[in-house]
Amino acid sequence: MTWLSDLMRPALQKLKPYTNARKEANGFVPDIAIDGNEFPWPPFGTKLPLNRYPDPQPENLLGKIAALWNLHKDTILISRGADEGIDLLIRLFCREGIDQIVICPPTYGVYKVAAEIQGAEVLKVPLTSGHQLDVEGILNVCTPNTKLVFIPSPNAPMGHFMRREDIFRLCEARAEKSLIVIDETYVEFAPEPSGLLPDLTEYPNLVVLRTLSKAHALAGERIGFVIGQPELIQNLLKIHASYPLTQTSIRAALDALSPCGLILGKERRKIIVNERKRMAELLPKSSLIDSVFPSETNFLLAKTKDSAEVMRKLQSFGILARNRDSEIPGAVRFSIGTPEENALVLKALDIAVEDASPPLRLFSARRQTKETSIGVTVNLDDPGFLRIDTGIGFFDHMLEQVAIHGGFGLGLDCKGDLKVDMHHSIEDCGLALGEALKGALGDKRGIGRYGFTTALDEALAQATIDLSGRPYSVFDGKLPTPLCGQFPCEMTEHFFQSFAVALGASIHIAMQGDNSHHMVEAAFKAVGRALRQAFKREGTALPSSKGVL
Ligand SMILES: *Cc1c(COP(=O)(O)O)cnc(C)c1O
């Protein structure tokens, strides 16, 4: 017996978990599965195999998370949100009427409720006047039956981090006696590196909770993680529901963690963090608001003079915030929304603001056919990211030219049928990139209608672009060889055709030279340079006499 199994409920120490045929088949992957009494056809209206039971802990999702957070797969349990992680931990360790958990108010409400449902006692040790952990206080209330200490860091409802030294001191003082559970629901909003995942190996009784709900936009799909010692994870798996995750939630999590999903998430979090900083400065200008607590999250807790009055004013604008008056007198919590939503919150509280800057032109597109699967994320106002992987080296290099010279951020990931030919991948990347740029341009307010440039190596290329909404492409130039590396030169023209159609632009390209590589590269650069001019925002007028583009 290890210290960990000693802490578990005795009734669960010898539990034989439910098993199914696929687990018992030990890795055998059937061509025909008649083991689960499933329906042989998928249901109406979906391409996902929803008629099949999902993998209880999908390897590919575990692998993605392990790679992203630099963990071993056997230290991760995928749960239905962090909330289910809290519930599973309490059920694994706490006997009704005997065992206890510790919470440190003000804190997240679910720890207490989950403990009460299980019949565990809840010991409360409030945060200090400096809003940090009262380590001595916690150690003083602990008994041999105190199994779990729940600590959100960043704190909810305030938003600041708990001091690492205090957490480590608790881990050491309660080694082999209690698990110290750090709930890092909001950690991704803080500047990196942050969080305690790297410290798990040092402290065997440290457990970290994470989730895709808040920072990865997936509250609706219920995907969270318990991260800790492999022995803990094995035991949690024993008491987990037999098929806890749905096919759709697994799919959504994989998408959010795909290269373009991660880039989109990161770019959007930047917007949220900027907005949080702006709101933190502006909210106290309201006569009803005294101050806001420091926050590293996607919310702000404000001290108000009258929380009910603040809630009423917001409600008259159709806005619902969270009244936390019962926990901290006068406190109201504001989640950070889109810039437009935040502007309305300020207006509801009679806070005057200067005209907001125009929204960032950030957009993601997804193209899925039998031949290719493509994700694209572009940000016309942030060239700070570039990640391209089409499986065709030369083509990656050409797309990089468009983004670098175009002055926009580009993430593009293509898995195509390269075994057949590069044709589908190149063509579909043109369509997907055009679609994403078109989406990012939105109503095209303030952009230049024409872009034009020449780019010169030994070769000369000229690109003229009109973002008119009317697709057209003209390609003038003879490439002296059929291949650039493995890249078929004839696909250059075809790429720009597809790109023009999806972007809704007329693109004219003319090139001359002796070397195909130079000519093709010059053409991609020229298109990038032309796009840079066309994307530039000057004022807010539409660059057309018709009033629409
Ligand atoms: C929102 C929240 C959770 C719940 O996360 P899910 O993954 O959606 O269950 C857990 N802990 C804290 C501190 C939260 O604020």
The ligand as a Gaussian input file, in Angstrom:
#p B3LYP/6-31G(d) Opt

LIG

0 1
 C      -15.155000      28.205000     -14.138000
 C      -14.379000      27.530000     -13.057000
 C      -14.281000      26.131000     -12.997000
 C      -15.122000      25.242000     -13.866000
 O      -14.461000      24.828000     -14.977000
 P      -15.125000      23.739000     -15.953000
 O      -13.936000      23.155000     -16.608000
 O      -16.008000      24.472000     -16.885000
 O      -15.864000      22.767000     -15.131000
 C      -13.442000      25.559000     -12.066000
 N      -12.734000      26.327000     -11.208000
 C      -12.822000      27.667000     -11.216000
 C      -12.016000      28.459000     -10.254000
 C      -13.653000      28.317000     -12.138000
 O      -13.760000      29.641000     -12.125000

